[in-house]
Amino acid sequence: MRLANPEALLLLLLVPPLLWWIRGRGAPVGMGYPALGDLLGLRPSWPARLRRALPWLRALVLSVIVVALARPQWGVEATKVLREGIAIAMVVDVSSSMGALDLRIDDRQANRLDVVKATFREFVSGDGAALPGRDGDVIAMITFARFADVLSPLTLDHEALLALLDRVELVPLPEEDGTAIGDGMVAAIERLRAADGAGKVMILLTDGSHNAGDAEPIEAAQIARALGIRIYTIGAGTRGIALVPSRNRDGGIDYVPGQVFIDEYTLERVAALTGGRYFRATDAAALRSIYAEIDRLEKARHVAESYQTYVDAFAPLVAFGLGLLLLEIVLVNTRLRAVP
């Protein structure tokens, strides 16, 4: 506790003389009574005793007002954590092969893209366990098949970002199918380059090998390294045989067994060139653990700032003093009223 105006306490020196003046003011009042001896044995009533304490009540009111003028303040210490986030670009393959049914979510079979979307949501928002969420980070989202598409620039509005994530689907047309890994990387590099002063991270997720687009993944990785962008690559898909979507003559989708092939060599080189790491996600649990590992490796910088705020007690004390004064006024004009 502290006093903002401690010099106001000097006014307390005036309280004793004011108390003496209040108790001694006014001439004594006499009253004749024929048999005074009969009154000597009577005990004073409680109103009579209470009236003698009224000057002390007035002194208390004055003391409270003086203390209020001194403005006592109670300190509340707090610590604010400032977080300097990093810039993350999520680059996701949406080619038709991402519809393969070889992963599971919560004991149910799901295609690769659905698993990627569910676990990326947990990476951004947190899952209450291994993934705390990426509050404070600016995140962009890029999808690619034969062409790269920037769904969201770097943004702190994670709610809007995840709303866009819900609308991500596999490419619907055969002429849009393909795996332009290099183009997706270039689109992400363009967004991350503008994030001055922040750590820059790209998370590249694919289930195949580069076979479309203009940019080569290794060349894009060299550009990323020059700009200080670290790339984590993830190969999504089980090992061996998986049910892969295939278009039938009617334009529908059939699922047929197919060999899973991911160009892990290129993905490992891309990660190594930029100081990142390559991961293989064979199920949803593995993908969650990969995000948890990336989350551990890419921590935002925290700065603790300690400060103290004060709560002023002036108003409560004044209210208390006025309440006591009102009590005195009521008493002297009602139950404790003196009649000469």
C-alpha positions as CSV (number, residue, x, y, z in Angstrom):
1,M,0.0,0.0,0.0
2,R,1.1,3.6,-0.6
3,L,-0.2,7.1,0.0
4,A,-0.5,9.3,-3.1
5,N,-0.8,12.5,-0.9
6,P,0.8,11.7,2.4
7,E,1.0,15.4,3.4
8,A,-2.8,15.4,3.8
9,L,-2.3,13.3,7.0
10,L,-1.1,16.6,8.7
11,L,-4.8,17.5,8.9
12,L,-5.2,14.8,11.5
13,L,-3.5,17.2,14.0
14,L,-6.6,19.3,13.8
15,V,-8.9,16.5,14.9
16,P,-8.1,16.7,18.7
17,P,-8.8,20.4,19.1
18,L,-12.0,20.0,17.0
19,L,-13.1,17.2,19.2
20,W,-12.4,19.3,22.3
21,W,-14.3,22.2,20.8
22,I,-17.3,20.0,19.9
23,R,-17.5,18.5,23.4
24,G,-17.2,21.8,25.2
25,R,-19.3,24.1,23.0
26,G,-22.6,25.4,24.3
27,A,-23.7,26.5,27.8
28,P,-24.7,23.9,30.3
29,V,-28.5,23.6,30.6
30,G,-30.1,23.3,34.1
31,M,-33.4,21.9,35.1
32,G,-35.2,22.2,38.4
33,Y,-36.5,19.1,40.1
34,P,-38.1,19.0,43.5
35,A,-36.7,15.6,44.6
36,L,-33.2,15.4,43.1
37,G,-32.2,12.7,45.5
38,D,-34.6,10.2,43.9
39,L,-32.7,10.6,40.6
40,L,-29.2,9.9,42.0
41,G,-29.7,6.2,42.0
42,L,-30.9,5.9,38.4
43,R,-28.5,4.5,35.8
44,P,-28.1,6.4,32.6
45,S,-30.1,5.0,29.7
46,W,-28.3,3.7,26.6
47,P,-29.4,6.7,24.5
48,A,-27.8,9.0,27.1
49,R,-24.6,7.0,27.0
50,L,-24.6,6.9,23.2
51,R,-25.1,10.6,23.0
52,R,-21.8,11.1,24.9
53,A,-20.1,9.2,22.1
54,L,-21.4,11.5,19.3
55,P,-18.3,13.8,19.4
56,W,-16.1,10.7,18.9
57,L,-18.2,9.7,16.0
58,R,-17.7,13.2,14.5
59,A,-13.9,12.8,15.1
60,L,-14.0,9.5,13.3
61,V,-15.7,11.0,10.3
62,L,-13.1,13.7,10.1
63,S,-10.3,11.2,10.4
64,V,-11.7,9.0,7.7
65,I,-12.1,12.0,5.4
66,V,-8.5,13.1,6.0
67,V,-7.2,9.6,5.3
68,A,-9.2,9.6,2.1
69,L,-7.5,12.9,1.1
70,A,-4.2,11.1,1.6
71,R,-5.4,8.7,-1.2
72,P,-4.2,5.3,0.0
73,Q,-3.6,2.9,-2.9
74,W,-3.2,-0.8,-3.0
75,G,-0.7,-2.2,-5.5
76,V,-1.6,-5.1,-7.8
77,E,1.5,-6.7,-9.3
78,A,1.1,-8.4,-12.7
79,T,3.2,-9.9,-15.4
80,K,2.4,-9.5,-19.0
81,V,3.9,-11.9,-21.5
82,L,4.6,-10.5,-24.9
83,R,4.9,-13.0,-27.7
84,E,6.8,-12.4,-30.9
85,G,5.4,-14.9,-33.3
86,I,6.8,-16.4,-36.4
87,A,5.6,-16.6,-40.0
88,I,4.4,-20.0,-41.2
89,A,3.3,-21.0,-44.7
90,M,1.4,-24.3,-44.9
91,V,1.7,-25.8,-48.4
92,V,-0.7,-28.7,-49.0
93,D,-1.0,-31.1,-51.9
94,V,-4.6,-31.4,-53.1
95,S,-4.0,-33.7,-56.1
96,S,-6.3,-36.6,-56.6
97,S,-3.9,-39.1,-54.9
98,M,-4.6,-37.2,-51.6
99,G,-8.0,-39.0,-51.7
100,A,-6.3,-42.4,-51.0
101,L,-8.0,-44.2,-48.1
102,D,-5.0,-45.3,-46.2
103,L,-5.1,-43.2,-43.0
104,R,-7.4,-43.2,-40.0
105,I,-8.9,-40.5,-37.7
106,D,-10.3,-41.7,-34.4
107,D,-10.5,-45.3,-35.5
108,R,-12.3,-44.5,-38.7
109,Q,-10.9,-44.7,-42.2
110,A,-10.3,-41.4,-43.9
111,N,-8.5,-40.1,-46.9
112,R,-5.2,-38.3,-46.6
113,L,-6.5,-34.8,-47.2
114,D,-9.1,-35.1,-44.4
115,V,-6.5,-36.3,-42.0
116,V,-4.2,-33.4,-43.0
117,K,-7.0,-30.9,-42.5
118,A,-7.9,-32.3,-39.1
119,T,-4.4,-32.3,-37.7
120,F,-3.5,-28.9,-39.2
121,R,-6.5,-27.5,-37.4
122,E,-5.1,-28.9,-34.1
123,F,-1.7,-27.5,-34.9
124,V,-3.1,-24.0,-35.3
125,S,-5.7,-24.0,-32.5
126,G,-4.2,-26.5,-30.1
127,D,-5.6,-29.8,-29.0
128,G,-5.3,-29.3,-25.2
129,A,-2.5,-31.8,-24.9
130,A,0.7,-32.0,-27.1
131,L,-0.2,-29.1,-29.3
132,P,-0.6,-25.8,-27.6
133,G,-1.6,-23.8,-30.7
134,R,0.2,-21.1,-32.6
135,D,-1.3,-18.0,-31.1
136,G,0.8,-14.9,-32.2
137,D,2.0,-16.5,-35.4
138,V,1.0,-15.3,-38.8
139,I,0.0,-18.2,-41.0
140,A,-0.5,-18.5,-44.7
141,M,-2.1,-21.4,-46.6
142,I,-1.2,-22.5,-50.1
143,T,-2.6,-25.5,-52.0
144,F,-1.2,-27.1,-55.1
145,A,-2.0,-29.8,-57.7
146,R,-1.0,-29.0,-61.3
147,F,-1.2,-25.3,-60.3
148,A,-0.5,-23.5,-57.0
149,D,-3.3,-21.5,-55.3
150,V,-2.8,-19.1,-52.4
151,L,-5.9,-19.5,-50.2
152,S,-4.8,-17.1,-47.5
153,P,-1.9,-14.7,-47.2
154,L,-0.1,-14.4,-43.9
155,T,-2.7,-13.6,-41.2
156,L,-3.3,-13.5,-37.5
157,D,-7.0,-14.2,-38.1
158,H,-6.7,-17.9,-37.4
159,E,-10.5,-18.3,-37.3
160,A,-10.8,-17.1,-40.9
161,L,-7.9,-19.2,-41.9
162,L,-9.5,-22.4,-40.5
163,A,-12.8,-21.5,-42.2
164,L,-10.9,-21.5,-45.5
165,L,-9.3,-24.8,-44.5
166,D,-12.8,-26.4,-44.2
167,R,-13.4,-25.6,-47.9
168,V,-10.2,-27.2,-49.2
169,E,-11.0,-30.1,-51.5
170,L,-9.3,-32.3,-54.0
171,V,-9.0,-30.9,-57.5
172,P,-12.3,-31.8,-59.3
173,L,-11.0,-31.9,-62.9
174,P,-8.5,-34.2,-64.6
175,E,-6.8,-31.3,-66.3
176,E,-6.1,-29.7,-62.9
177,D,-4.5,-32.9,-61.5
178,G,-0.8,-33.1,-60.9
179,T,1.9,-32.4,-58.3
180,A,3.6,-29.0,-58.8
181,I,5.7,-29.1,-55.6
182,G,8.1,-26.4,-56.8
183,D,5.3,-24.0,-57.7
184,G,3.7,-24.4,-54.3
185,M,7.0,-23.7,-52.7
186,V,7.6,-20.5,-54.8
187,A,4.1,-19.2,-53.8
188,A,4.9,-19.8,-50.2
189,I,8.3,-18.1,-50.5
190,E,6.7,-15.0,-52.0
191,R,4.5,-14.7,-48.9
192,L,7.1,-15.4,-46.3
193,R,9.6,-13.0,-47.9
194,A,7.4,-10.1,-46.8
195,A,7.5,-11.2,-43.1
196,D,10.3,-8.9,-42.0
197,G,11.8,-9.5,-38.6
198,A,10.1,-12.8,-37.9
199,G,11.2,-16.4,-38.1
200,K,10.1,-17.9,-41.4
201,V,8.9,-21.5,-41.7
202,M,7.3,-23.5,-44.5
203,I,5.5,-26.8,-43.9
204,L,5.3,-28.7,-47.2
205,L,3.0,-31.7,-47.2
206,T,2.6,-34.1,-50.2
207,D,2.0,-37.7,-51.0
208,G,3.8,-38.0,-54.3
209,S,6.6,-36.7,-56.5
210,H,7.1,-33.5,-58.4
211,N,5.6,-33.9,-61.9
212,A,4.1,-30.5,-63.0
213,G,4.7,-26.8,-62.9
214,D,7.7,-24.6,-63.8
215,A,9.8,-24.4,-60.6
216,E,11.9,-27.3,-59.4
217,P,11.8,-28.1,-55.7
218,I,15.5,-28.1,-55.2
219,E,15.9,-24.7,-56.9
220,A,13.0,-23.3,-54.8
221,A,14.7,-24.7,-51.6
222,Q,17.9,-22.8,-52.5
223,I,16.0,-19.6,-52.8
224,A,14.3,-20.3,-49.5
225,R,17.7,-20.9,-47.8
226,A,19.0,-17.6,-49.1
227,L,15.9,-15.8,-47.6
228,G,16.3,-17.5,-44.2
229,I,13.2,-19.8,-44.7
230,R,13.3,-23.1,-43.0
231,I,11.3,-25.9,-44.7
232,Y,9.8,-28.9,-43.0
233,T,8.6,-31.6,-45.4
234,I,6.1,-34.3,-44.7
235,G,5.3,-37.3,-46.8
236,A,1.7,-38.4,-46.1
237,G,0.7,-41.9,-46.8
238,T,1.1,-45.5,-45.6
239,R,3.8,-47.8,-46.9
240,G,3.0,-50.5,-49.5
241,I,-0.4,-50.7,-51.1
242,A,-3.3,-48.3,-50.6
243,L,-6.8,-47.8,-52.0
244,V,-6.2,-45.0,-54.5
245,P,-9.0,-43.0,-56.3
246,S,-9.4,-43.6,-60.0
247,R,-11.9,-42.1,-62.4
248,N,-14.1,-44.6,-64.2
249,R,-15.7,-44.2,-67.7
250,D,-18.8,-42.6,-66.2
251,G,-16.8,-39.8,-64.6
252,G,-17.2,-41.3,-61.1
253,I,-14.5,-42.4,-58.6
254,D,-13.5,-45.9,-58.0
255,Y,-11.0,-47.0,-55.4
256,V,-8.4,-49.5,-56.6
257,P,-5.3,-50.9,-55.0
258,G,-2.1,-49.0,-55.9
259,Q,1.5,-48.8,-54.9
260,V,2.3,-45.8,-52.6
261,F,5.3,-43.8,-53.9
262,I,6.6,-40.7,-52.2
263,D,9.7,-39.0,-53.5
264,E,11.3,-39.0,-50.1
265,Y,14.8,-38.3,-51.5
266,T,13.7,-34.9,-52.9
267,L,11.8,-34.0,-49.8
268,E,14.7,-34.9,-47.6
269,R,17.1,-32.8,-49.7
270,V,14.6,-29.8,-49.6
271,A,14.5,-30.0,-45.8
272,A,18.2,-30.5,-45.4
273,L,19.1,-27.5,-47.7
274,T,17.1,-25.1,-45.5
275,G,17.9,-26.5,-42.0
276,G,14.6,-28.3,-41.6
277,R,13.6,-31.9,-41.3
278,Y,11.7,-34.5,-43.3
279,F,9.0,-36.6,-41.7
280,R,6.9,-39.5,-42.9
281,A,3.3,-39.6,-41.7
282,T,1.7,-43.1,-42.0
283,D,-1.3,-42.3,-39.9
284,A,-3.1,-39.5,-38.1
285,A,-1.2,-40.1,-34.8
286,A,2.1,-39.9,-36.6
287,L,1.0,-36.6,-38.3
288,R,0.0,-35.2,-34.9
289,S,3.4,-36.1,-33.4
290,I,5.1,-34.5,-36.4
291,Y,3.2,-31.2,-35.8
292,A,4.2,-31.5,-32.1
293,E,7.8,-31.9,-33.0
294,I,7.7,-28.9,-35.4
295,D,5.9,-26.9,-32.6
296,R,8.7,-27.8,-30.2
297,L,11.4,-26.8,-32.8
298,E,9.7,-23.6,-33.8
299,K,9.0,-21.8,-30.6
300,A,8.0,-18.1,-30.6
301,R,10.0,-15.8,-28.5
302,H,8.4,-14.8,-25.2
303,V,9.3,-11.6,-23.3
304,A,8.0,-11.2,-19.7
305,E,7.2,-7.7,-18.7
306,S,6.5,-7.0,-15.0
307,Y,4.5,-4.0,-14.0
308,Q,2.4,-2.8,-11.0
309,T,-1.0,-1.1,-11.0
310,Y,-2.6,0.6,-8.1
311,V,-6.2,0.6,-6.9
312,D,-7.2,4.0,-5.4
313,A,-9.2,3.8,-2.1
314,F,-10.3,7.4,-2.1
315,A,-13.9,6.9,-3.2
316,P,-14.7,4.0,-0.8
317,L,-13.2,5.9,2.2
318,V,-15.2,9.1,1.3
319,A,-18.3,7.0,1.0
320,F,-17.7,5.4,4.4
321,G,-17.0,8.8,6.0
322,L,-20.2,10.3,4.6
323,G,-22.1,7.3,5.7
324,L,-20.9,7.9,9.3
325,L,-21.8,11.6,9.1
326,L,-25.3,10.7,7.8
327,L,-25.7,8.3,10.7
328,E,-24.8,11.0,13.2
329,I,-27.2,13.5,11.6
330,V,-30.0,10.9,11.8
331,L,-29.3,10.0,15.4
332,V,-29.1,13.6,16.7
333,N,-32.4,14.4,15.1
334,T,-34.3,11.3,16.1
335,R,-33.5,9.0,19.0
336,L,-30.6,11.0,20.4
337,R,-32.2,14.4,20.0
338,A,-31.6,16.6,23.1
339,V,-34.5,18.7,24.5
340,P,-33.4,21.8,26.6
